[in-house]
Amino acid sequence: MKRSVLTRYRVMAYVTAVMLMILCVCMVFKYGFDTGESVTFAVSQLHGVLFIIYLVFAFDLGSKAKWPIGKLLWVLISGTIPTAAFFVERKVVREVEPLITDGAARPVKV
């Protein structure tokens, strides 16, 4: 597996998590203070598009890392829970980094 697959996932995990937190704040202002409807609409549309990109990159990473379906679903769903993507991303990186080749020759055990 190449490092770029992991990097794409990491970037989108952070972007999606930050956008979800921003969306939550916008929702508080929209429903709690009855302000910011147009901002909330724009943020929700942007978050939706970014979340779809996150799903594609997470699925790509999971298929290349050969995750079982349960783990893949957990990683995909973590993008819908505020702050969960930060924690799941760290765990995924620790697990996937040893699988990265980047074309470098691996030492052969004799």
FIZAVEX-869325 format. One record per atom (N, C-alpha, C, CB): x, y, z; residue in one letter. Coordinates in steps of 0.1 Angstrom, whole numbers, padded with zeros to 4 digits, always signed. Each point is the difference from the previous one (the first is absolute). Glycine has a CB too. Layout:
// residues N
XYZa...
This chain:
// residues 110
+0009-0012+0000m-0009+0012+0000m+0009+0012+0000m-0019-0012+0012m+0015+0023-0019k+0008+0012-0001k-0005+0010+0011k+0003-0004-0024k+0007+0012+0028r-0002+0010+0010r-0011+0010-0004r+0024-0002+0007r-0026+0005-0020s-0010+0009-0004s-0014-0004+0004s+0015+0006-0019s-0018-0019+0019v-0013-0004+0004v-0003+0003+0014v+0002-0019-0016v+0008+0017+0025l-0001+0004+0014l-0001+0015+0002l+0012-0021+0006l-0004+0028-0013t+0000+0015+0001t-0013+0006-0005t+0024+0000-0004t-0030-0005-0006r-0013+0005-0005r-0011-0003+0011r+0006-0004-0024r-0005-0008+0030y-0010-0003+0010y+0002+0009+0012y+0000-0023-0007y+0012+0026+0011r+0003+0008+0012r-0005+0014-0002r+0020-0014+0005r-0017+0020-0016v-0004+0014-0003v-0015+0001+0000v+0020+0003-0014v-0027-0013+0008m-0015+0001-0001m-0006-0003+0014m+0001-0007-0024m+0006-0002+0032a-0005-0002+0014a+0000+0013+0008a+0008-0024-0002a+0003+0031+0001y+0001+0012+0008y-0010+0011-0006y+0024-0005+0005y-0024+0007-0018v-0009+0010-0006v-0014-0003+0003v+0016+0003-0018v-0020-0016+0017t-0014-0004+0003t-0004+0002+0015t+0001-0016-0019t+0009+0013+0028a-0003+0002+0014a-0001+0015+0004a+0013-0022+0004a-0005+0030-0010v+0000+0014+0003v-0013+0006-0006v+0025+0002+0000v-0029-0006-0012m-0012+0005-0006m-0012-0004+0008m+0011+0000-0022m-0011-0012+0027l-0011-0005+0008l-0002+0008+0013l+0003-0023-0009l+0009+0026+0015m-0001+0009+0012m-0005+0014-0003m+0019-0013+0010m-0015+0018-0021i-0005+0013-0004i-0015+0000-0003i+0023+0005-0010i-0027-0016+0004l-0014-0002-0003l-0008-0001+0013l+0006-0012-0022l-0001+0005+0032c-0007-0001+0013c-0001+0014+0006c+0009-0023+0003c+0001+0031-0004v-0001+0014+0006v-0010+0008-0008v+0024-0001+0007v-0024-0001-0020c-0010+0008-0008c-0014-0005+0004c+0016+0002-0019c-0018-0014+0021m-0013-0005+0004m-0005+0005+0014m+0005-0021-0013m+0005+0023+0022v-0004+0006+0012v-0004+0015-0002v+0017-0015+0012v-0011+0022-0020f-0004+0014-0003f-0013+0000-0008f+0024+0007+0000f-0026-0016-0009k-0012+0000-0008k-0013-0004+0009k+0014-0007-0020k-0012-0004+0028y-0012-0004+0007y-0001+0006+0015y+0001-0021-0014y+0011+0024+0019g+0000+0005+0014g-0002+0015+0000g+0015-0018+0006g-0009+0026-0016f-0001+0014+0000f-0008+0006-0011f+0022+0000+0012f-0027-0009-0021d-0008+0004-0012d+0007+0010-0009d-0020-0004+0014d+0033+0001-0016t+0008+0008-0009t+0009-0009-0009t+0000+0019+0017t+0005-0013-0027g+0010-0007-0009g-0005-0011-0008g+0015+0005+0017g-0028-0004-0022e-0005-0010-0009e+0007-0002-0013e-0022+0005+0010e+0026+0006-0016s+0007-0001-0013s+0014-0006+0002s-0013+0019-0009s+0020-0016+0020v+0013-0005+0003v-0001-0015+0002v+0008+0022+0010v-0018-0026-0002t-0002-0014+0003t-0003-0008-0013t-0009+0006+0023t+0002-0001-0032f-0003-0006-0012f+0013-0002-0008f-0023+0010-0001f+0031+0000+0000a+0012-0001-0008a+0010-0010+0006a-0003+0024-0007a+0004-0024+0021v+0009-0009+0007v-0005-0014-0002v+0006+0018+0017v-0019-0020-0016s-0005-0014-0001s+0002-0006-0014s-0017+0006+0018s+0016+0003-0028q+0002-0005-0014q+0015-0003-0002q-0019+0013-0008q+0028-0005+0013l+0014-0002-0001l+0004-0013+0008l+0004+0025-0003l-0009-0026+0015h+0003-0012+0008h-0005-0013-0007h-0002+0014+0021h-0010-0013-0028g-0005-0012-0007g+0009-0004-0011g-0023+0007+0006g+0028+0002-0014v+0009-0003-0011v+0013-0006+0006v-0010+0018-0015v+0016-0011+0025l+0012-0005+0006l-0001-0014+0006l+0006+0024+0004l-0018-0026+0002f-0002-0013+0006f+0000-0011-0010f-0013+0011+0018f+0007-0009-0030i-0001-0010-0011i+0015-0003-0004i-0023+0009-0008i+0031+0002+0007i+0014-0002-0004i+0007-0009+0011i+0001+0022-0013i-0004-0019+0025y+0006-0008+0012y-0004-0014-0002y-0001+0020+0015y-0012-0023-0018l-0004-0014-0001l+0007-0007-0011l-0022+0007+0008l+0024+0000-0019v+0008-0007-0011v+0014-0003+0004v-0014+0013-0017v+0021-0003+0023f+0014-0003+0004f+0001-0010+0011f+0005+0024-0007f-0014-0024+0017a+0000-0010+0010a-0003-0014-0005a-0007+0018+0016a-0002-0019-0025f-0003-0013-0007f+0012-0005-0008f-0024+0006-0001f+0031+0003-0006d+0012-0003-0007d+0011-0005+0009d-0006+0017-0017d+0008-0010+0028l+0010-0005+0010l-0004-0013+0006l+0006+0024+0005l-0018-0026-0002g-0005-0012+0006g+0001-0012-0009g-0015+0013+0014g+0012-0011-0027s+0001-0011-0009s+0015-0004-0003s-0022+0008-0010s+0031+0002+0010k+0014-0003-0002k+0006-0006+0012k+0001+0018-0016k-0006-0015+0028a+0005-0005+0012a-0006-0013+0004a+0005+0023+0008a-0015-0027-0016k-0008-0013+0002k-0006-0001+0014k+0016-0011-0016k-0023+0022+0019w-0008+0000+0013w-0012-0009-0001w+0009+0023+0005w-0013-0029+0006p-0013-0006+0000p-0011+0010+0000p+0009-0019+0013p-0021+0015-0018i-0011+0009-0002i-0004+0008+0013i-0008-0016-0018i+0009+0010+0029g-0004+0007+0013g+0010+0012+0002g-0009-0022+0009g+0022+0020-0011k+0009+0010+0003k-0002+0011-0011k+0017-0016+0010k-0019+0012-0022l-0002+0010-0011l-0012+0009+0003l+0010-0015-0016l-0021+0008+0021l-0012+0008+0003l+0002+0010+0012l-0014-0020-0008l+0022+0015+0018w+0003+0009+0011w+0008+0012-0005w+0000-0020+0016w+0009+0019-0024v+0008+0011-0005v-0009+0009-0009v+0021-0014+0000v-0029+0009-0008l-0010+0008-0008l-0009+0007+0009l+0002-0016-0019l-0008+0010+0029i-0010+0006+0009i+0007+0011+0009i-0014-0021-0001i+0027+0019+0004s+0006+0010+0009s+0000+0014-0005s+0015-0019+0008s-0016+0020-0021g-0002+0014-0006g-0013+0007+0004g+0015-0008-0018g-0024+0001+0023t-0013+0006+0004t-0001+0003+0015t-0010-0013-0019t+0020+0009+0026i+0000+0003+0015i+0010+0011+0003i-0007-0024+0005i+0002+0035+0000p+0010+0011+0003p+0012-0005+0008p-0019+0017-0001p+0031-0013-0003t+0013-0003+0006t+0004-0015-0001t-0004+0019+0016t-0005-0028-0020a+0004-0014-0001a+0010-0002-0011a-0022-0007+0008a+0021+0014-0019a+0010-0002-0011a+0014+0003+0005a-0018+0006-0016a+0020+0003+0025f+0014+0003+0005f+0006-0012+0006f-0006+0024+0004f-0002-0031+0005f+0005-0012+0007f+0002-0012-0009f-0011+0009+0021f+0001-0011-0030v+0001-0011-0009v+0011+0002-0010v-0025-0003+0002v+0028+0015-0006e+0011+0003-0009e+0013-0004+0006e-0013+0019-0010e+0015-0016+0023r+0013-0003+0006r+0001-0015+0001r-0001+0021+0013r-0009-0028-0010k+0000-0015+0001k+0003-0006-0014k-0016+0001+0020k+0010+0004-0030v+0002-0005-0013v+0014+0002-0005v-0024+0005-0005v+0030+0007+0008v+0013+0003-0004v+0010-0010+0006v-0006+0024-0003v+0004-0026+0016r+0009-0010+0007r+0000-0014-0006r-0003+0014+0021r-0009-0017-0025e-0002-0014-0006e+0005-0001-0014e-0020-0003+0015e+0018+0013-0023v+0003+0000-0014v+0014+0003-0004v-0024+0006-0004v+0031+0003+0012e+0013+0004-0004e+0010-0012-0002e-0004+0021+0013e+0003-0032-0005p+0010-0011-0003p-0003-0007-0014p+0002-0003+0025p-0014+0005-0031l-0004-0006-0012l+0005+0008-0012l-0019-0010+0011l+0024+0022-0009i+0004+0010-0011i+0013-0005-0006i-0013+0019+0011i+0013-0019-0024t+0013-0004-0007t+0007+0012-0007t-0010-0022-0003t+0002+0030-0003d+0006+0012-0008d+0011-0004-0009d-0006+0014+0019d+0006-0026-0024g+0010-0004-0009g+0013-0003+0005g-0012+0013-0016g+0014-0010+0029a+0014-0003+0006a+0001-0015+0002a+0000+0023+0012a+0012-0027-0013a+0003-0014+0002a+0000-0004+0015a+0014+0000-0021a-0022-0010+0024r-0001-0005+0013r+0011-0010+0003r-0025+0004+0000r+0031-0004+0012p+0010-0010+0003p-0005-0014+0000p+0012+0018+0014p-0005-0027-0019v-0004-0014-0001v+0006-0008+0012v-0002+0002-0026v-0007-0009+0033k+0005-0008+0011k+0005-0013-0006k-0016+0011+0017k+0027-0016-0012v+0005-0013-0005v-0001-0010+0011v+0016+0012-0015v
